[in-house]
Amino acid sequence: MFSFFKKDPLKQLNKQYSAKLEQAMFSQRNGDIKGYSQLTFEAEQILDKIKTLENNIT
């Protein structure tokens, strides 16, 4: 009945994913390649979670 109060986990993960990619971009621009690699790895992990959620939904 009150399902519209529930937050969409997919939307939240997409927001986290874009934030990680943006952080990685700024890290790369500043010359911090190690930080860029770490942030990109974390973004890929979030993307894997997104893909599993999408597969469970469909």
Sequence and secondary structure as in RCSB ss.txt:
>XXXX:A:sequence
MFSFFKKDPLKQLNKQYSAKLEQAMFSQRNGDIKGYSQLTFEAEQILDKIKTLENNIT
>XXXX:A:secstr
  GGGS  HHHHHHHHHHHHHHHHHHHHHTT HHHHHHHHHHHHHHHHHHHHHHHHH 
